[in-house]
């Protein structure tokens, strides 16, 4: 059994790969002061970059769990999500309201994707 860990720190790895599956840790926005659309956009850019770094891509996402600070932000977040997900490649997805690690964060995502 081979497990690859990428960008590992004391608490977590940004990506763990096992059996041709990539597990990404929760990703948040670069600019925590931005609105929900901007936070979602930069968060998804980080997901894309991480996936590409291990030979995957948004087309290969199997599952996504999205955490929103407030479900009132659902429609605005979805507008960005819908334009980012490649047509015909929508993953299984859950979206829940959650308390965030920092009060200025509005959205976080955790992703599982195939690597080949």
MDAnalysis code that builds the backbone (N, CA, C; Angstrom):
import MDAnalysis as mda
import numpy as np

u = mda.Universe.empty(348, n_residues=116, atom_resindex=np.repeat(np.arange(116), 3), trajectory=True)
u.add_TopologyAttr("name", ["N", "CA", "C"] * 116)
u.add_TopologyAttr("resid", np.arange(1, 117))
u.add_TopologyAttr("resname", ["UNK", "UNK", "UNK", "UNK", "UNK", "UNK", "UNK", "UNK", "UNK", "UNK", "UNK", "UNK", "UNK", "UNK", "UNK", "UNK", "UNK", "UNK", "UNK", "UNK", "UNK", "UNK", "UNK", "UNK", "UNK", "UNK", "UNK", "UNK", "UNK", "UNK", "UNK", "UNK", "UNK", "UNK", "UNK", "UNK", "UNK", "UNK", "UNK", "UNK", "UNK", "UNK", "UNK", "UNK", "UNK", "UNK", "UNK", "UNK", "UNK", "UNK", "UNK", "UNK", "UNK", "UNK", "UNK", "UNK", "UNK", "UNK", "UNK", "UNK", "UNK", "UNK", "UNK", "UNK", "UNK", "UNK", "UNK", "UNK", "UNK", "UNK", "UNK", "UNK", "UNK", "UNK", "UNK", "UNK", "UNK", "UNK", "UNK", "UNK", "UNK", "UNK", "UNK", "UNK", "UNK", "UNK", "UNK", "UNK", "UNK", "UNK", "UNK", "UNK", "UNK", "UNK", "UNK", "UNK", "UNK", "UNK", "UNK", "UNK", "UNK", "UNK", "UNK", "UNK", "UNK", "UNK", "UNK", "UNK", "UNK", "UNK", "UNK", "UNK", "UNK", "UNK", "UNK", "UNK"])
u.atoms.positions = np.array([
    [0.856, -1.185, 0.000],
    [0.000, 0.000, 0.000],
    [0.896, 1.239, 0.000],
    [0.680, 2.103, -0.988],
    [1.443, 3.335, -1.094],
    [0.537, 4.521, -0.802],
    [0.989, 5.375, 0.097],
    [0.300, 6.624, 0.399],
    [1.292, 7.750, 0.166],
    [0.923, 8.701, -0.675],
    [1.756, 9.882, -0.935],
    [1.144, 11.071, -0.204],
    [1.990, 11.821, 0.469],
    [1.540, 13.034, 1.161],
    [2.301, 14.221, 0.560],
    [1.552, 15.260, 0.190],
    [2.143, 16.447, -0.437],
    [1.893, 17.668, 0.438],
    [2.917, 18.516, 0.501],
    [2.841, 19.764, 1.268],
    [2.389, 19.469, 2.699],
    [3.150, 18.581, 3.342],
    [2.825, 18.118, 4.687],
    [3.429, 19.024, 5.748],
    [2.618, 19.347, 6.727],
    [3.050, 20.107, 7.900],
    [2.713, 19.270, 9.140],
    [2.899, 19.824, 10.301],
    [2.655, 19.079, 11.544],
    [1.197, 18.630, 11.676],
    [0.274, 19.467, 11.243],
    [-1.142, 19.197, 11.450],
    [-1.804, 18.436, 10.309],
    [-1.372, 18.698, 9.074],
    [-2.056, 18.078, 7.934],
    [-1.211, 18.162, 6.677],
    [-1.630, 17.395, 5.690],
    [-1.074, 17.466, 4.343],
    [-2.104, 18.154, 3.462],
    [-1.657, 18.951, 2.494],
    [-2.609, 19.591, 1.586],
    [-3.256, 18.571, 0.667],
    [-2.486, 17.519, 0.304],
    [-3.009, 16.461, -0.557],
    [-2.469, 15.125, -0.069],
    [-3.344, 14.142, -0.030],
    [-2.934, 12.766, 0.227],
    [-3.451, 11.930, -0.944],
    [-2.575, 11.091, -1.501],
    [-2.967, 10.243, -2.630],
    [-2.847, 8.780, -2.226],
    [-3.902, 8.038, -2.520],
    [-3.921, 6.594, -2.274],
    [-4.812, 5.942, -3.332],
    [-4.319, 4.860, -3.931],
    [-5.093, 4.137, -4.948],
    [-5.633, 5.053, -6.056],
    [-4.778, 5.919, -6.569],
    [-5.137, 6.812, -7.679],
    [-6.268, 7.782, -7.319],
    [-6.384, 8.086, -6.030],
    [-7.384, 9.046, -5.557],
    [-6.685, 10.116, -4.744],
    [-6.979, 11.383, -5.038],
    [-6.403, 12.516, -4.314],
    [-7.433, 13.072, -3.343],
    [-7.008, 13.267, -2.113],
    [-7.837, 13.849, -1.065],
    [-7.231, 15.197, -0.707],
    [-7.968, 16.271, -0.963],
    [-7.474, 17.609, -0.655],
    [-7.986, 18.051, 0.711],
    [-7.121, 18.694, 1.473],
    [-7.578, 19.280, 2.727],
    [-8.496, 20.460, 2.395],
    [-9.195, 20.967, 3.371],
    [-10.090, 22.097, 3.152],
    [-9.349, 23.292, 2.583],
    [-9.929, 23.891, 1.555],
    [-9.343, 25.060, 0.897],
    [-10.225, 26.272, 1.155],
    [-9.583, 27.389, 1.439],
    [-10.301, 28.641, 1.687],
    [-9.736, 29.724, 0.777],
    [-10.352, 30.872, 0.804],
    [-9.972, 31.991, -0.055],
    [-8.620, 32.577, 0.327],
    [-7.968, 33.173, -0.663],
    [-6.732, 33.914, -0.412],
    [-7.023, 35.197, 0.377],
    [-8.032, 35.946, -0.051],
    [-8.391, 37.228, 0.566],
    [-9.627, 37.030, 1.437],
    [-9.418, 36.932, 2.705],
    [-10.522, 36.664, 3.635],
    [-11.460, 37.858, 3.822],
    [-11.062, 39.006, 3.311],
    [-11.940, 40.177, 3.424],
    [-12.859, 40.316, 2.209],
    [-12.680, 39.460, 1.221],
    [-13.458, 39.539, -0.020],
    [-14.891, 39.053, 0.181],
    [-15.752, 39.361, -0.789],
    [-17.146, 38.900, -0.731],
    [-17.218, 37.419, -1.103],
    [-18.391, 36.833, -1.019],
    [-18.544, 35.396, -1.249],
    [-18.140, 34.987, -2.669],
    [-18.455, 35.796, -3.662],
    [-18.081, 35.450, -5.037],
    [-16.569, 35.392, -5.194],
    [-15.881, 36.398, -4.684],
    [-14.422, 36.440, -4.794],
    [-13.771, 35.339, -3.961],
    [-14.304, 35.091, -2.765],
    [-13.750, 34.018, -1.936],
    [-13.927, 32.669, -2.625],
    [-15.088, 32.449, -3.209],
    [-15.333, 31.186, -3.902],
    [-14.393, 31.036, -5.089],
    [-14.223, 32.080, -5.852],
    [-13.367, 32.045, -7.040],
    [-11.917, 31.705, -6.666],
    [-11.356, 32.401, -5.678],
    [-9.952, 32.134, -5.328],
    [-9.798, 30.775, -4.652],
    [-10.805, 30.345, -3.920],
    [-10.781, 29.024, -3.311],
    [-10.725, 27.949, -4.404],
    [-11.557, 28.086, -5.424],
    [-11.593, 27.113, -6.516],
    [-10.324, 27.167, -7.364],
    [-9.721, 28.340, -7.487],
    [-8.430, 28.442, -8.176],
    [-7.375, 27.613, -7.438],
    [-7.394, 27.660, -6.111],
    [-6.459, 26.868, -5.318],
    [-6.711, 25.377, -5.515],
    [-7.973, 24.976, -5.574],
    [-8.314, 23.574, -5.813],
    [-7.751, 23.137, -7.172],
    [-7.987, 23.931, -8.207],
    [-7.458, 23.600, -9.534],
    [-5.946, 23.432, -9.500],
    [-5.251, 24.379, -8.901],
    [-3.787, 24.325, -8.843],
    [-3.304, 23.062, -8.127],
    [-3.935, 22.733, -7.007],
    [-3.540, 21.533, -6.270],
    [-3.802, 20.268, -7.087],
    [-4.957, 20.214, -7.732],
    [-5.268, 19.040, -8.549],
    [-4.266, 18.884, -9.694],
    [-3.988, 19.966, -10.409],
    [-3.033, 19.905, -11.517],
    [-1.642, 19.469, -11.028],
    [-1.287, 19.860, -9.798],
    [0.042, 19.524, -9.266],
    [0.236, 18.025, -9.060],
    [-0.855, 17.256, -8.989],
    [-0.755, 15.802, -8.802],
    [-1.337, 15.027, -9.981],
    [-1.441, 15.678, -11.129],
    [-1.907, 15.003, -12.323],
    [-3.408, 14.796, -12.392],
    [-4.146, 15.614, -11.705],
    [-5.603, 15.545, -11.751],
    [-6.129, 16.858, -12.327],
    [-7.444, 17.060, -12.236],
    [-8.049, 18.282, -12.765],
    [-9.485, 18.390, -12.250],
    [-10.121, 19.543, -12.444],
    [-11.528, 19.673, -12.040],
    [-12.444, 18.646, -12.702],
    [-12.095, 18.193, -13.910],
    [-12.908, 17.176, -14.589],
    [-12.888, 15.842, -13.857],
    [-11.905, 15.624, -13.008],
    [-11.737, 14.345, -12.312],
    [-12.219, 14.376, -10.864],
    [-12.881, 15.466, -10.458],
    [-13.394, 15.527, -9.086],
    [-14.527, 14.517, -8.929],
    [-14.411, 13.705, -7.908],
    [-15.415, 12.701, -7.598],
    [-16.454, 13.232, -6.619],
    [-15.971, 13.975, -5.623],
    [-16.845, 14.456, -4.548],
    [-16.329, 15.784, -4.018],
    [-17.256, 16.659, -3.663],
    [-16.901, 17.946, -3.058],
    [-17.847, 18.214, -1.893],
    [-17.290, 18.674, -0.792],
    [-18.094, 19.114, 0.345],
    [-17.802, 20.583, 0.551],
    [-18.845, 21.393, 0.473],
    [-18.714, 22.846, 0.600],
    [-19.325, 23.268, 1.928],
    [-18.586, 24.085, 2.656],
    [-19.040, 24.620, 3.932],
    [-19.264, 26.118, 3.755],
    [-20.471, 26.573, 4.063],
    [-20.811, 27.994, 3.973],
    [-21.047, 28.556, 5.366],
    [-20.574, 29.761, 5.583],
    [-20.804, 30.412, 6.867],
    [-22.295, 30.659, 7.084],
    [-23.008, 30.960, 5.985],
    [-24.434, 31.279, 6.056],
    [-25.091, 30.802, 4.764],
    [-26.150, 30.013, 4.873],
    [-26.815, 29.485, 3.679],
    [-27.442, 30.592, 2.835],
    [-27.547, 31.800, 3.359],
    [-28.016, 32.931, 2.554],
    [-27.035, 33.230, 1.413],
    [-25.809, 32.711, 1.506],
    [-24.781, 32.914, 0.482],
    [-24.794, 31.834, -0.602],
    [-25.704, 30.873, -0.470],
    [-25.756, 29.699, -1.346],
    [-25.849, 30.068, -2.834],
    [-26.766, 30.938, -3.203],
    [-26.965, 31.282, -4.617],
    [-25.732, 31.970, -5.209],
    [-25.126, 32.891, -4.467],
    [-23.940, 33.594, -4.973],
    [-22.752, 32.645, -5.130],
    [-22.580, 31.744, -4.159],
    [-21.516, 30.760, -4.254],
    [-21.759, 29.847, -5.458],
    [-23.003, 29.399, -5.628],
    [-23.334, 28.501, -6.736],
    [-23.103, 29.142, -8.098],
    [-23.307, 30.438, -8.217],
    [-23.078, 31.116, -9.494],
    [-21.619, 30.956, -9.921],
    [-20.693, 31.079, -8.963],
    [-19.273, 30.900, -9.272],
    [-18.978, 29.414, -9.500],
    [-19.491, 28.559, -8.638],
    [-19.298, 27.109, -8.775],
    [-19.750, 26.626, -10.154],
    [-20.960, 27.037, -10.562],
    [-21.523, 26.575, -11.831],
    [-20.673, 26.985, -13.031],
    [-20.029, 28.130, -12.961],
    [-19.178, 28.567, -14.070],
    [-17.803, 27.890, -14.025],
    [-17.427, 27.328, -12.884],
    [-16.122, 26.683, -12.724],
    [-16.152, 25.193, -13.072],
    [-17.228, 24.503, -12.716],
    [-17.307, 23.057, -12.953],
    [-17.428, 22.801, -14.454],
    [-16.529, 21.986, -14.992],
    [-16.599, 21.693, -16.429],
    [-17.929, 21.004, -16.785],
    [-18.541, 21.459, -17.854],
    [-19.832, 20.899, -18.268],
    [-19.740, 19.382, -18.438],
    [-20.699, 18.695, -17.861],
    [-20.738, 17.244, -17.937],
    [-19.869, 16.538, -16.914],
    [-19.211, 17.289, -16.033],
    [-18.290, 16.702, -15.052],
    [-18.651, 17.092, -13.620],
    [-19.921, 17.325, -13.341],
    [-20.328, 17.694, -11.981],
    [-20.072, 16.527, -11.031],
    [-19.404, 16.779, -9.913],
    [-19.131, 15.708, -8.952],
    [-20.324, 15.496, -8.015],
    [-20.266, 14.434, -7.239],
    [-21.185, 14.316, -6.112],
    [-20.848, 15.484, -5.183],
    [-21.855, 16.111, -4.583],
    [-21.575, 17.316, -3.808],
    [-22.523, 17.449, -2.641],
    [-22.012, 17.976, -1.549],
    [-22.825, 18.348, -0.392],
    [-22.462, 19.783, -0.039],
    [-23.423, 20.511, 0.463],
    [-23.177, 21.884, 0.905],
    [-23.889, 22.073, 2.235],
    [-23.135, 22.476, 3.247],
    [-23.703, 22.638, 4.581],
    [-23.292, 23.974, 5.181],
    [-24.114, 24.455, 6.080],
    [-23.766, 25.649, 6.842],
    [-22.897, 25.227, 8.010],
    [-21.823, 25.977, 8.256],
    [-20.887, 25.602, 9.314],
    [-20.213, 26.824, 9.917],
    [-19.838, 26.699, 11.169],
    [-18.995, 27.717, 11.793],
    [-17.610, 27.588, 11.167],
    [-17.014, 28.687, 10.814],
    [-15.724, 28.665, 10.128],
    [-14.584, 28.852, 11.126],
    [-13.380, 28.462, 10.722],
    [-12.212, 28.559, 11.588],
    [-11.846, 30.012, 11.905],
    [-12.125, 30.916, 10.974],
    [-11.892, 32.350, 11.166],
    [-13.188, 33.075, 10.836],
    [-13.552, 34.092, 11.582],
    [-14.842, 34.755, 11.380],
    [-15.021, 35.413, 10.018],
    [-13.942, 35.798, 9.346],
    [-14.066, 36.456, 8.042],
    [-14.226, 35.461, 6.892],
    [-13.969, 34.192, 7.134],
    [-14.144, 33.192, 6.082],
    [-15.616, 32.947, 5.823],
    [-15.985, 32.882, 4.550],
    [-17.378, 32.667, 4.154],
    [-17.607, 31.286, 3.559],
    [-16.523, 30.648, 3.052],
    [-16.676, 29.375, 2.345],
    [-15.385, 28.563, 2.440],
    [-15.560, 27.246, 2.492],
    [-14.437, 26.307, 2.479],
    [-14.879, 25.079, 1.693],
    [-13.938, 24.410, 1.065],
    [-14.273, 23.217, 0.276],
    [-13.245, 22.110, 0.549],
    [-13.733, 20.896, 0.568],
    [-12.903, 19.709, 0.638],
    [-13.240, 18.858, -0.570],
    [-12.218, 18.337, -1.264],
    [-12.406, 17.670, -2.539],
    [-11.706, 16.311, -2.560],
    [-12.339, 15.353, -3.220],
    [-11.738, 14.058, -3.523],
    [-11.773, 13.916, -5.046],
    [-10.634, 13.524, -5.639],
    [-10.560, 13.442, -7.104],
    [-9.706, 12.258, -7.544],
    [-10.012, 11.748, -8.726],
    [-9.196, 10.709, -9.336],
    [-7.912, 11.337, -9.868],
    [-6.848, 10.555, -9.872],
    [-5.583, 11.086, -10.380],
    [-5.197, 10.498, -11.727],
    [-5.954, 9.536, -12.224],
    [-5.684, 9.025, -13.569],
    [-6.947, 8.494, -14.198],
])
